Amino acid sequence: MTLLDPLADAMSSIYNSELVGKPEVVVAPASSLIERVLRV
């Protein structure tokens, strides 16, 4: 599967891990846009 929207993929990974109850998510590749969105 190719990454078409890294921000949407990162948010989806975070949401899915919250549903499962995982305490940590590793988002790769991390971009400055993802960092700025998560910092807010």
N, C-alpha and C positions, 0 to 999 in steps of 0.2 A: 504494500500500500504506500502510495506517495503522499507526502505532506503537502496539502494544498493551502492550508491556513494554519500556520504554527500556533497562533494565538488561540484559535478555536480548539486545536488539539490539546494545548496545555490546559485550557479551562476544562475540557472534557475529562482529561486525566485526573485533575484535581477533584472534580465533582464525583467521578466514579470511585476514587479512593476514599472519599468521605462516606459514600454509601456503604462501602465494604468495611470501613472502620480502620483503614491503614493510617498510621500516624505520620507518614512521610511519603512524599512523591518526588521522584527525580524527573525533571523536565529537560529533555535534551533534543535538539540543540536549543540552548537558551539564547534569546536575543535581547537587545536593550528594550524593545517594546514590551516584551513579556515582563521584564524586570520592572518597568515603570508601571504597568497595570497592576502587578502584584504588590507594589510598594504602597499604592493608594489604599 
